[in-house]
Amino acid sequence: MKKGLLIVLSGPSGAGKGTVYNAVTERMPELKKSISVTTRAPRPGEIDGVHYYFRTVKEYGIMKERGEFLETAEVYKNFYGTPQAPVFAMLEKGEDVFFEIDIQGAKQIKAKYPECVSVFIMPPSFEILEQRLRGRGTEDENSLLTRIGSARGELAQYKNFDYIVFNDNVTSATQNVINIIEAERCNILRNEKKILKMLEN
């Protein structure tokens, strides 16, 4: 059986990676999502094992010490991480797993699983990225300026990715990501075992 693809979609805040991710999964429902572990309390309607695996800080720490995470991060005093065992199990079954994650998380995944396919979502310009961040209206000016400053540094990380997709139009950006996934599925090295098996017969 051909091993599944691990596809990582990342980019700075305001690039629209979440919107593109949702659009791709709508059109490619066969893509599997990983369930993260978090130390934050469940929100109303959230179910353990469906939305997140909810764990205590102590339990999370033990998992981290054991090296059970593909990536881990602290966000607003809570910990979030991707358990690697379920992800690797899906890949071994030939299933493609799709991540939408921040740049630091993407970097950790690439270090642990170099054969992953990483896609960087880029805004058409820094001015548009700033407009998008301001348009959210969810933060005060100081927080916004911090986020804008971080975004500039995040944009410089594009060289660490395999592909870049400019998100000036969600429809075309979505199609470009789908094209990348389809092309990677046809990659010679990913299909070599199957080819060699055919040649043996």
N, C-alpha and C positions, 0 to 999 in steps of 0.2 A: 504493500500500500504506500502511495506517495504521501510524504509528510505534509502537514498543513502549513499554511503561511501564517506568520505572525506579522500583522501590519500595524504600524504605529503612526498615528496622525497627531502632529503637534504644531506649535506655533505660539507667537506672543498673544497676550490678552488683547482682544479687539480685532484679531485677524479673522474671526468667524469660524474657527475650527469646529466648535460644537454644532453649529448650523450645518456645516458640510458633512460632519460625521453622521448626524441624524438623517440627512438626505441620502447619503450613501447606504446606510443600513436599511432605509425604506425600500430602496431599489435592489438591494442585495441581502434579502432576509436570511440567507444561508450563513452569513458571517456570524460567528459566535462572539459574545461579549464575555469579558471576565467579570467576576464579582469581587469587589474590593473588601478588605478588612478595615474597619474604622473603630476608633475609641470614642467617637462622639455618641451621644444618646440617640436612639431612633426617633425620627420625626413621625407625626401622626400618619398612619397608613403604611409605614415602612415595615417590611417583614424580614426577619433574620434569615439569611441564606437566599433571599430573592433580590433585595435591593443592595444590601451589604451583609457582611458577617460582622455582627456587633460584638466587640471584645473589650475587656477591661485593659487599662494601661499595662498592668502586670502581665496579662496574657499576651498582649501585643509584644511586649519586651522579650518574652520567652521565645515567641515565634521569630523575632528579629535575630536574637542570639543564635538560634538554630539555623539561620540562613534560609528561612522558608519564603522570603519575599523576592519577587522579581524586581520590584522597586518599592521604595518606601519614602514618605515625606511627612513633615509636620506642617499643618496648615491651621492657622488661628488656634494654636494650643491643643489641637487634636491630631492624632496620627492616622495616616491612610497608607495602605499598602496593598500590593497585588500578590496573592499567594501563587507561587510558581507551579506547584504540583498539578492543580486542575488545568492550568494553561498548557503545560507540557503534555498532559493526558489527552487533551483535545487535539493538539498538534500531531501526536502519535497516531491518533485515529484518522488523520487525514483532513481534519476540520480546520478551516481558516479562522483565526482569532483576530479581532479588530479592536484596537485601543484608541481612545482619544485622551491625551494626557499632556501635562505640562512638560516643558523642555527638560527640566532636571530628571523627571521620571523617564522620559524618552532616552536620555543619556544613560541612565542606569540599566534600562532594558537592553540597549545596544551593547553595553559592556558585558552583560550576562548572556545575551543571545545574539551574537554578531550577525547571524543569518536573517535577522528580522528585516522587514522592508519599512524604511522610515520615510515619511512624507511630511515636508514642512509647508504649512499653510502661511502664505505671505500676503499682507494687505497690498493693494495697488500703490499706495504711497503712505508715508508716515503721517501726513496731514489727515488722510482718511481714517487711519488707525486711531488718531487722537479724537477725531469727530465721533467715531463709534464708541470710544470709551466714555466721552462726555455725554453722548446720547443715551447711555444707560441710566443716568441720573440716580445711581445707587450709592455714590460716595461723595464725601465733602471734598473741597478743593485740594487740601493737603494730601489726602489719600490718593486723589486722582493724579496729582503731580508725581507722587511716588510711583504709581503704577505706570505712568507714561515714561518715567525715567527707566524703570525696569524693562519696559517693552523695547526701548532702544537697544539695551544690552542683549535682550533675547533675540532681536532681529539678527544680530551679529553671529548667532549660533547656526545659521543656515548651512554652513559648510560641513556640519556634523551629520547631515541627512543625505539620503540617497536621491531623493526627488524634491523638487520645489513646485508648488502650485500657487499661482497668483489668484487671490479671491476677489476679483473685481466684479464678478457675477457668480452668484451661488450655483446656478444651473451648470455653467461651463466648468466651474471649479469641481463640482460634484462629478461631472462626466470625466474630467481629467484624472481624478482619484480612481474612479472605476476602471478607466483605461490602464492605469498603472497596475492595479490588482490583476486584471485580466492578462496583461503582458507578463507579469511575474509568474502567473500560473502556467504560462507557455515556455518559461525559461528552460533552456536545454539541460542545465545542471539539475534542476528540480525534477526533470522527467527522465533523467539518464537511466535510473534503475529499471524503469518500465521498458525503455528502448532496448537495453541490454538483454532483458528477459525475453523480449520478442525475437531478438537476433539469435538467442540460444535455441529456440524451438525450431 
